[in-house]
Structures are given as structure tokens and as C-alpha cells.
């Protein structure tokens, strides 16, 4: 048993000792870009803040436009007995009986001739069906002339 253990240990040592000769990440990806020195980064941040503060001060410190001289409002003559507002408009919605008398458009007569342009899945949606809903696509006959 000790001989087998020695063989396993030596095989493990050989397996663990195999290494890539060099730096694999650098060989595959190349050298990383040069980093910005921290002092330059700090100075750049301070400079950008100073430019932003100066721009803000320029915008806030001076007025956008000089105020114009205010002239007094002209006198508006008041005419007695004249209403300056227009009269109220009376508006009433039509009754249901009046709406029933209006002509209607048969929707299916407009859509049905265009039914052949639809994909087969949607062809049954715009056909006359029972009161439960549209007729199934399998029951649809495009040559039928009457609308149920």
C-alpha cells in the first residue's frame, strides 16, 4: 500500500509542478495601458471643478438682460352697459333616439375584401360570426357573399 501511495504522491507533485513559462495574461491580452498618475488625476479634477465654478459665477453674477424703463399703463375707458365677456354657449349631448337615426358604416363590408392580405392566423378575426365572437378561421369561406 505504501508503494501505491508513493506513486500517487509523486504523480501529484509532477502534476502540480507543471507551470506556464511566463505570464499567460500578458501573453494573451498584451500589456495593460499606462495608468494616469494619481497626482495628475487629482489636479485634473480640481481644474475641472474650478472651470465649472467660474462658469456658474459668470452666469449668476451678471444679469441676462437689463431691465427696460417701465411706462405707466394706458387708461382703458370703461363703457357702461356693455358686457366685455362673450355669452355662454349652451351645449347639449344628443339623445339616444337622435343617435339611432344617424347612418352607420358596416365594418365587415370594409374589412372583408382586405381579409386575403392578412396572414392565415388572423383571417378569421374579421369575419361575421355568432354573437359569441368572431367565426373560427377553419369555418371561414372567402367566397361566401352574405354576411351572417
Rosetta blueprint (number, residue, H / E / L):
1 X L
2 X H
3 X H
4 X H
5 X H
6 X H
7 X H
8 X H
9 X H
10 X H
11 X H
12 X H
13 X H
14 X H
15 X H
16 X H
17 X H
18 X L
19 X L
20 X L
21 X L
22 X L
23 X L
24 X H
25 X H
26 X H
27 X H
28 X H
29 X H
30 X L
31 X L
32 X L
33 X L
34 X L
35 X L
36 X L
37 X L
38 X H
39 X H
40 X H
41 X H
42 X H
43 X H
44 X H
45 X H
46 X H
47 X H
48 X H
49 X H
50 X H
51 X H
52 X H
53 X H
54 X H
55 X H
56 X H
57 X H
58 X H
59 X H
60 X H
61 X H
62 X L
63 X L
64 X L
65 X L
66 X L
67 X L
68 X L
69 X L
70 X L
71 X L
72 X L
73 X L
74 X L
75 X L
76 X L
77 X L
78 X L
79 X L
80 X L
81 X L
82 X L
83 X L
84 X L
85 X L
86 X L
87 X L
88 X L
89 X L
90 X L
91 X L
92 X L
93 X L
94 X L
95 X L
96 X H
97 X H
98 X H
99 X H
100 X H
101 X L
102 X L
103 X L
104 X L
105 X L
106 X L
107 X H
108 X H
109 X H
110 X H
111 X H
112 X H
113 X H
114 X H
115 X H
116 X H
117 X H
118 X L
119 X L
120 X H
121 X H
122 X H
123 X H
124 X H
125 X H
126 X H
127 X L
128 X L
129 X L
130 X L
131 X L
132 X L
133 X L
134 X L
135 X L
136 X L
137 X H
138 X H
139 X H
140 X L
141 X L
142 X L
143 X L
144 X L
145 X L
146 X L
147 X L
148 X L
